[in-house]
Every structure is written in structure tokens, then in C-alpha cells.
Amino acid sequence: MSQTPPDRLAVNPNSPFYDETVLERGIGIRFKGVEKTNVEEYCVSEGWVRLSAGKTLDRAGNPMTVKLKGPVEPYFRDAAPESEAAPEA
């Protein structure tokens, strides 16, 4: 698997940008330098995120979302930078 997260990813299984293997690995999102935990979908190249708006659901039972524009920085949660890796004995 690549060390860089995909350009676009969604958590909804009905989306064409859904990727179960990437989501299982664990991905984090920094939006405008702030860690976000309620991201439903993001696109780095277009510079936007969709955040769930509380516990509100639409008619189909999907979370209501708000689309915000700004710098998006996805990263893998399990990937430790080489400089922080445990030293060999």
C-alpha cells in the first residue's frame, strides 16, 4: 500500500470514492491546521472537506453535511515518521 493517502476519500460505502482498505488502516484529517474527526469526505486537489453537521440525518438516513473549503492534509494514523521510529538495539 502507498505511504500517501488518496487524493479523495469518502466514508459512505455508496460513494465511488469509498476505499475500505484505506479506512481500515486509519486515516486522519487536518483541515486548516486543525484535527477534524467528523469528516465524511475530503478532496485534497480541490481543497474541501464535508463535515457531518451534528446528529442530523437527511431523508435517506445519511448524515447532513457541510462543505468547507481550505487546505486539507490527510495522513495515515499508523504510519510513524522514520525519525520517530524506535531505535534498534
Beta strands, then each sheet from edge to edge (+ up, - down):
strand 1: 8-10
strand 2: 27-31
strand 3: 34-36
strand 4: 39-43
strand 5: 48-57
strand 6: 63-69
strand 7: 72-76
sheet 1: 1+ 4- 5+ 6-
sheet 2: 3+ 2- 7+
end
